[in-house]
């Protein structure tokens, strides 16, 4: 008779520590891989698991081992069909040189791919954005759940026993199975005592009958338990997700020739971050991509990031397009509207005023938040720093900023600059939460 | 359906299992195995695990307890990937050479498979662990789990005290030398008991506590001639004490390195002990698996003959069995070397045939056992007293060579073709047999690197020597990286000289001083 141990319920993830050590070791390589994937992938996909591949050499474990392409060896192989001693056959895959792999002995260590969890991906992604830990936690937080009563169940933890329900079941069962009550037993005992005190012959016969009856009742009481395991009920709790509203995020970007690869990459990171933020807060987030030159159109993500158009720059066309999409598809009663605009600041001189008017009169009333990022050259960043002068678009937007608290703007030259825009967004969070509550 | 199929006498029906059926099946299987084969086993402890836990066990080289290291994480990811993709199934079981013998069963297995696994691991492997001379002499079945427990907690304490990175550096270096961390020719010392180790640690801690820097500043006696004479004595004494040449690099570094802290030495020792523990397993692959497969095959058939296993379950068992012992030919795309399960089982069944129904050829080749009639005794004796190399050298019969159509292929790196040296004919049997046996001789195949000289009082230059056999040199990239690891542990220059095993001439020389970090 062997000893059996059921280990299935042991804590899982025994090798989690090893995994972390491994990820730490190949961190640089992983980071490059994840950044590349986020750059190439869709905005919405940044928030999820990623499969990454690592070259085997970075993680090799060296040892003194034989070189495959040296020396003389003898192999014993099964399944000879037509060879005789002395037969020769050419080595595969080479033209008479020295090296050749031995049959059946393949190099086993290839590059290998594996899947990173969402948390691990975000950790790597955030690394050079210089987000404070609090914000990272906020972004990585999973949807909140609240436990709510949800009836009763037959299993659960002892602390959750529902006494009332258990006793009700017990009572029902006792009645159905006719469990003798204590009063009945006591009545018989009293009767017995009375008769025994009499001591007459018929009383003795009656006493014997009563004793038999008493024994039967006692046995029955023993067999039919007062509270049986089948009676026990537990309060059941269901984890209910806290309700969240819907949000739509408008990505507006200038795609005229002046926006190069670097500018687009920075803009994309900004959009990704905003999307992560929205996705955490809302059950459903839609993304609308609007690109513009001197005309604007709604496009898919692929076109948005990867195709350029020639033409001048008229920002108001994008705002118009956004306005019409809101009117058509995203009534502001039902949707929380966020907008992020990225541009290099060029605009037709007379158009900036028009933008200002549109934002003032209509758009800012609809939007929860409007973020404008101007992507500038790293050298320019020193000149422009935090001064108020700049392109005409920048100056007009400054006016909007003064009037509307939910408008933010910032200049970005490096990946590390992206965060300040968010800090402003997060510091105003309590006020926003209240307004969200009302809208729902 | 299940009810309809169940007949009295059947051990189980249907594919579901529970602990009662498992236990009952084990009892019957054990009885049958003892009766049919006369096995002698450790008590058994069966543990049911999930597939994820099986992956965990894979990555920590099959042991239930293991210290933490990134390479285990890497192996875990690798196995997990193969498993998720469906590229490779998981083993049905893992068995650990300990007393009591621990067998892991996967919860996904059907009852028929659980019975098969019980016979295979809990009886076959278990018997082999308990009786084979290598395991008896070289490993310590009742101490290994305790030791691993100690190793795990010791290393995690070191990580707390000295930092993960420092511990990882030592482990990396030690792992690189794991293959050279084994005593091949002399018996390793027994694992010291928990008490002794505790005492040793306490003493180290006491020394650390009571260390006083003042002692270092005491003026030393300096007296020219007298000191020189003393030095000469010291050199001779030290060389003798170092016991050179030394094949176990980890042992040598642990005992001799001048730069290691006590805890670093202890880590080297842990890695070395684990390497030593696995050394017999690597020498008895064919026999161990062959023995287990032979046992499960014999026992399952016996149970079927007695009507204890239904036809359906038996078919399932046979299907798994034939998957396990599948051996494709060398030109088959699925070929990946000789399957130790197949070779072991075939040889053991062949021995049974030779003992019970010998041909004239068998009488010629195996006069001692052919026709002796008692195959159980012959097999029990073979299991107890052989390792792969000697087993093949002793028992591979011409009949089996013909059945497998074995042939020997010569492969010289400087030629552009392979040539067939021997095939399964009268002239080839001996050669095939000895070549195959040679392939399984770890002593002969293993990269032979030894410490030959060290000048402890001068530059502390550590010299290693690699005996090059058949012109097979080391993979240069990996070799340089490993030399760097040796230098990390030794602290001073390390050089490796490749010397031809036959002629003694130097083939190559590498030194850690020329390598860039």
Interface residues (C-beta under 8 A of the other chain):
Chain A: X1 X2 X3 X4 X5 X6 X7 X8 X10 X12 X14 X15 X17 X18 X19 X20 X21 X22 X23 X24 X25 X59 X60 X61 X62 X63 X64 X65 X66 X67 X68 X69 X70 X71 X72 X73 X74 X75 X76 X77 X78 X79 X80 X81 X83 X84 X85 X86 X87 X88 X89 X90 X91 X94 X95 X96 X97 X98 X99 X100 X102 X103 X104 X105 X106 X112 X113 X114
Chain B: X19 X22 X23 X26 X27 X43 X44 X45 X46 X47 X48 X49 X50 X52 X53 X55 X56 X59 X60 X68 X69 X70 X71 X72 X73 X74 X76 X77 X78 X80 X81 X100 X104 X107 X122 X164 X168 X172 X175 X176 X177 X178 X179 X180 X327 X328 X329 X330 X331 X332 X335 X336 X337 X338 X404 X405 X406 X407 X408 X409 X410 X411 X412 X413 X414 X416 X417 X418 X419 X420 X421 X422 X423 X424 X427 X428 X432 X435 X436 X438 X439 X447 X449 X466 X468 X469 X470 X471 X472 X473 X474 X475 X476 X477 X478 X479 X481 X482 X485
